Amino acid sequence: MLELPSRGRFERVTARVRIAAPGGEWPQDEAVVVRRYREERSALVRDSVRNWRTGRLDVVMRGNFDVVR
């Protein structure tokens, strides 16, 4: 989910991704927001599954989100 500033609050843009193991079945249809990204005002990335947050948006966008805790 991307959070964009809009009139004193944040407008949220969502991308849905489905994954499955090779040769496996599709998992149950369960919508879970894993990560939220905010660029403006104060940079912030929150991962609700791994329970971490960082203000280092530049590091996460370079693909280094697995080392941020």
Secondary structure, 3 states (H helix, E strand, C coil): CEEEEECCEEEEECCCCCCCCCCCCCCCCCCCCCEEEECCCCCEEEECCCCEEECCHHHHHCCCCCCCC
